[in-house]
Structures are given as C-alpha cells and as structure tokens.
Amino acid sequence: MDALSAGQCQRVMVALALAREAPLILLDEPVTGLDLASQERILQIVAEERNVGRTVILSTHHLDEARHCDRVILLAGRVVAQGTPDEVLCPECLREAYGDRVLGDHRDHDHPHDLILVDDHGHGGH
C-alpha cells in the first residue's frame, strides 16, 4: 500500500470494507481525497449496499455526500439536528452548526437547498 496514492489507498480501504459483506459497514469520510468520478462510484456502491439491506454508517464533512443518506445527524460539538437530509441540511440548521461560516445561498435546479460554506471541520469560530 506504500506505493499507492492517498486516493488509491482510500478506494482500497472502501473495497475491503465492502468485500467483507458484513451487515453493518462503517466508513469514515469515504470520498475524501478522491476524484469526482471515484466519489460518484463510491456513493453509488454505498447506495447499492444499502439497497440490498446492509446498514451503512458514514462520517463526512461533505453536504452532497450527506444528501445521499437516509438519515443525517448534524454535529457541532453537540447534536444540532437529526432526521432526513431535507430536515437536517436546511439553511436554519446549517447556520446553527456553522454560524458565520455560511456564506449564503447557492441554489440551482439539482440542489435547491445548497449553501456555500467555509468548512474548517469545526475548528474555531462557532
């Protein structure tokens, strides 16, 4: 694994988790460091695993990744909100979690709830 790039190592780790066919899969930021095509493929595979009845729990700082989940828990030193992506990833909850790091709405037809965030992974500020 030493000869692999960070993205390649990430894909190998996700593949190992999926290959075990366990009923519960825990993934820590599974698309971090991956190119867009690999991110989309990993999220597609995660959805397929969920569709065959496996429970997939993942941590992420990516709102688009969280939107693919059935349930979301938004943390900011505590539980800010929990529920469906539409319930949790709303402007009000995101402002509560991110404070002044929410720069404003960035809406388009595919993602009507998107906000531009300065995400410092919870360090400083709010």
N, C-alpha and C positions, 0 to 999 in steps of 0.2 A: 504494500500500500504506500510505501515511501515514495515510489516513482509516480504516483497519481497526483493530479491536481486536486485542489480543495473541492471543486465541483464534482470531480470523478469519485473522490472518497465519499462525498455526500450521497451520490447515486448508489454506490456500493452498499453503504450502510442502510439506505432505504430498501434496496433489493434484498439484503439479508433479513431485515425485519419482515418483509412480505413473504419471503421464501419459507419461513417457519410455519406459515399458515395458522398462526395462533388465533384464538377467538378475540383477543384484545391486542391491538397494535398501538404502541406509544411512540410518537415521533416528535422530536424536539427541533423545531424550525426546519422542516424537511426540504424547503425550496431555497433556503438562504445560500447564496453563492452560486446558484445555478443560472444558466442562460434561460431565456424566455421559453424556448421550445422544451427544455428539460423540466422547467417549472410546470408548464401545462401538462406534460406527460405524467409527472408525479401526481399532480392533483387529479388527473383522470384515473390513474391507478388507485388512488385513495378512494375515489368515488365508487369504483368497481368493487373494491374490497368491502366497502360499506353496503353496497347493494347485494352482496352475497351473504350478508348477515354478520360480518365482523365489526366489532366496535373499534373505531379509530379515534384516538385522542391525540391532538397535536397542540403544540405551543407555537405561537407565531407573533411577529410584530407587523405582519403584512395584512392590511384590511381586506384586500382582494382575496387572499387565501382564506381568511376567516369567513368571508361571504359564501364559500363553498360548504361550510359546515351546517349541520342540522341545529346545533346548539352552540352558543358562544357565551363565554364568561369574560367580561372586560375587567381587567385588574389595573389598579393604580395604587399599590400599597394596601389595597383592600378590594373587595368585590364592589365595583361600581354598578354593574348591571349584569344580568344573565337572562338568556332567552333565545329566541330565534335571531338570526343575523339582522333582520329588519328591525326588530325590537331593540337590539343592543347597539348596532352600528349606526345609530341615528345621530344627527348633529348634537342634540342635547347631551346624550351620554358621552359622546366623544369629547365635547367641550369640558364636561365634568372630569374626564380622565386626563385629557391633555392640556387643559387650561388655555393659556395664551399661545400655545404651540399650534392651535388650529388656525390656519391662515384664512380659511374661507371656503365657500362652496366651489366645487369644480365639477359641475354636473354635465353629463352627456346622456344620450339615449340608452346606452347599455348599463350605466351605473348611475341611476338618478340620485343616490344618496352620498356620492363621493365628496370628500373634503380633502383639501391639501393639508397635510400635517408635516410638521417638523418633528420627527420621531427620534428622540435621543434615548430611547429604550428605558425611559423612566428615571433618568438621571437629572437631578436639578430641577429648577422651576416648580412644577406643580406636584 
